[in-house]
Amino acid sequence: MVLLQLDPFLNELTSMFEHTIEKGSVWVTLKRSSLKSKVQTNKMASGGETEYRCHIRATDGKKTISTSVGAKDHQRFQASYTTILKAHMTALKKRERKDKKKAAENDKKEGVAKMHKRA
């Protein structure tokens, strides 16, 4: 696993999405992390506050990349990440939505028809 800076991570993530356009998937995992060993965490627990960071890991099954984002860079990273996701989720199918009024009318009609069959 390779720990990258923010911009190289976003570039690699973009290339992962481009390589898996025809076939494949990219898994992205976000996790809260302090990036410190347990010994340091125990020492700091008695003293001061720990600054938590967001650890992001992405893999396509063959290659794994990761980065760590602090509170200062989170807004900028989130905006860039959102842009990348919107650009590369073109293969998703639109969901067919039923009109609520039509669905309710159909349910009523089916209910009335079932009651007439029983009687």
C-alpha positions in Angstrom: 0.0 0.0 0.0 1.3 3.4 -0.9 0.6 6.5 1.2 0.4 9.5 -1.1 -0.2 13.2 -0.7 -3.6 14.6 -1.6 -3.1 15.7 -5.2 -1.2 12.5 -6.3 -3.8 10.4 -4.6 -6.6 12.2 -6.6 -4.6 11.7 -9.8 -4.1 8.0 -9.1 -7.8 7.6 -8.2 -8.8 9.2 -11.5 -6.6 6.8 -13.4 -8.0 3.8 -11.4 -11.5 4.9 -12.5 -10.4 5.3 -16.1 -8.8 1.8 -16.1 -12.0 0.2 -14.8 -14.5 1.9 -17.2 -15.2 -1.2 -19.3 -14.9 -3.9 -16.6 -14.0 -3.7 -12.9 -14.7 -1.8 -9.7 -12.9 0.6 -7.5 -13.5 0.4 -3.7 -12.9 3.5 -1.6 -12.8 3.3 2.2 -12.8 6.3 4.6 -11.9 5.8 8.2 -11.1 8.1 11.2 -7.5 7.7 12.2 -5.0 9.4 14.6 -2.0 7.9 12.7 -0.2 7.3 16.0 0.9 4.1 17.7 -1.1 2.8 20.7 1.8 3.7 23.0 1.7 7.4 21.9 -2.1 7.4 22.1 -2.0 6.1 25.7 0.5 8.8 26.7 -1.6 11.5 25.0 -4.9 10.2 26.6 -3.6 11.3 30.0 -2.5 14.7 28.6 -3.8 16.6 25.6 -6.2 16.2 22.7 -5.6 14.0 19.7 -6.1 15.5 16.2 -8.0 12.9 14.2 -7.4 12.6 10.5 -9.4 10.9 7.8 -7.6 7.9 6.3 -8.7 7.2 2.7 -7.9 3.9 1.0 -8.7 3.0 -2.6 -8.2 -0.2 -4.5 -9.2 -1.8 -7.8 -8.2 -5.3 -6.6 -4.7 -5.0 -8.1 -3.3 -1.8 -6.8 -4.0 -0.1 -3.4 -3.4 3.6 -2.7 -4.1 5.6 0.4 -3.8 9.1 1.8 -4.5 10.9 5.1 -6.5 14.2 5.2 -6.4 16.6 8.0 -9.2 19.0 9.1 -7.6 21.9 7.2 -7.6 20.1 3.9 -10.8 18.3 4.2 -13.1 20.8 2.4 -10.7 21.0 -0.6 -10.3 17.3 -0.8 -14.0 16.6 -0.5 -14.7 19.0 -3.4 -12.1 17.4 -5.6 -13.3 13.9 -4.7 -16.9 14.7 -5.4 -15.9 16.1 -8.9 -14.0 12.9 -9.7 -17.0 10.7 -8.6 -19.5 12.7 -10.6 -17.3 12.5 -13.7 -16.7 8.7 -13.5 -20.1 7.4 -12.4 -21.6 7.6 -15.9 -22.2 3.8 -16.2 -24.8 3.8 -13.4 -28.4 3.1 -14.6 -31.2 5.5 -13.7 -33.6 4.1 -11.2 -37.2 3.8 -12.4 -39.5 5.7 -10.0 -43.2 5.1 -9.7 -45.4 8.0 -9.3 -46.8 7.9 -5.7 -50.4 8.7 -6.8 -50.4 6.0 -9.5 -49.0 3.4 -7.1 -51.6 4.2 -4.5 -54.4 4.0 -7.1 -53.1 0.7 -8.3 -53.0 -0.7 -4.8 -56.6 0.4 -4.1 -57.8 -1.3 -7.3 -56.0 -4.5 -6.5 -57.4 -4.5 -3.0 -61.0 -4.0 -4.2 -60.5 -6.7 -6.9 -59.3 -9.2 -4.2 -62.2 -8.4 -2.0 -64.7 -9.1 -4.8 -63.1 -12.4 -5.6 -63.4 -13.6 -2.0 -67.1 -12.7 -1.8 
